[in-house]
Amino acid sequence: MTKKPTKKKPPTLKAIALGIRIRTQREHLGFTQDKLAGMIGVSENAITQYESGRSSPRRERIGALAQALGKSIGWLLTGNEPEEEVKAQTESERDALIAMRELPPEQQDFIVKMIQGLKK
């Protein structure tokens, strides 16, 4: 009996983008895949699959994943957090927030430390 080759579908662009958001935020928080997996009740392999775009979290895991990553469900699914822009009090704050989002997490951390240093 020969095995029939399985044809797996390649990851979609949406799944890849979701995976990148998960990985970037996980690394930003200093979590290992194993730690994040434990926080939301899945295996480390599941996190690997999410981050690669080969699999997406089940609907019932989305809330727990967003909470563990300290982000909104909207951000997790789309990458957008318009409510944060609304919270900005001035045009300068909004511009700074938009500019920060275009930076990698380590540069965002550096900018925050610079701003905190200015307050001293």
Secondary structure as UniProt FT lines:
FT   HELIX           13..29
FT   HELIX           33..40
FT   HELIX           44..52
FT   HELIX           59..69
FT   HELIX           73..78
FT   HELIX           82..87
FT   HELIX           91..101
FT   HELIX           105..118
//
